[in-house]
């Protein structure tokens, strides 16, 4: 659904300003490549917080708490 909305928005941009639409089409892969390290850092931070939560709640789970 998200892809369909993006495609429709791109066609509207193409109808309004075709040079800008072509520029967006050319620059989109570069923007995706630049955002990859930030997505990886976010994934690592989420995994670190999940690990810390599991580590801190381990004594309660060993004592039988079901949460």
C-alpha positions as CSV (number, residue, x, y, z in Angstrom):
1,X,0.0,0.0,0.0
2,X,2.9,2.3,0.9
3,X,4.5,1.7,-2.5
4,X,1.2,2.4,-4.3
5,X,0.9,5.8,-2.5
6,X,4.5,6.7,-3.3
7,X,3.9,5.7,-7.0
8,X,0.8,7.9,-7.2
9,X,2.6,10.8,-5.6
10,X,5.5,10.4,-8.0
11,X,3.0,10.5,-10.9
12,X,1.4,13.7,-9.5
13,X,4.9,15.2,-9.3
14,X,5.6,14.1,-12.8
15,X,2.5,15.8,-14.0
16,X,3.3,19.0,-12.1
17,X,7.1,19.2,-12.6
18,X,8.8,16.6,-14.7
19,X,12.4,17.7,-14.1
20,X,11.9,17.5,-10.4
21,X,10.3,14.1,-10.7
22,X,13.2,12.8,-12.8
23,X,15.6,14.2,-10.2
24,X,13.8,12.4,-7.4
25,X,13.9,9.2,-9.5
26,X,17.7,9.5,-9.9
27,X,18.5,10.6,-6.3
28,X,16.3,8.0,-4.5
29,X,18.8,5.2,-4.6
30,X,21.6,7.5,-3.3
31,X,19.4,8.7,-0.4
32,X,18.6,5.0,0.4
33,X,22.3,4.2,0.5
34,X,23.1,7.2,2.7
35,X,20.3,6.1,5.2
36,X,21.5,2.5,5.5
37,X,24.1,3.1,8.2
38,X,21.6,5.0,10.3
39,X,19.1,2.1,10.0
40,X,21.8,-0.3,11.0
41,X,22.7,1.8,14.1
42,X,19.0,1.9,15.0
43,X,18.8,-1.8,14.7
44,X,21.9,-2.3,16.9
45,X,20.6,0.1,19.6
46,X,17.3,-1.7,19.7
47,X,19.1,-5.1,20.0
48,X,21.2,-3.6,22.8
49,X,18.2,-2.4,24.7
50,X,16.5,-5.8,24.3
51,X,19.6,-7.5,25.6
52,X,19.8,-5.2,28.6
53,X,16.1,-5.7,29.4
54,X,16.5,-9.5,29.2
55,X,19.6,-9.3,31.4
56,X,17.9,-7.2,34.0
57,X,14.7,-9.3,34.1
58,X,16.6,-12.6,34.3
59,X,16.5,-12.9,38.1
60,X,12.7,-12.4,38.1
61,X,12.2,-15.0,35.4
62,X,14.4,-17.4,37.4
63,X,12.3,-16.9,40.5
64,X,9.1,-17.8,38.5
65,X,7.6,-14.4,37.5
66,X,5.5,-14.7,34.3
67,X,5.3,-11.3,32.8
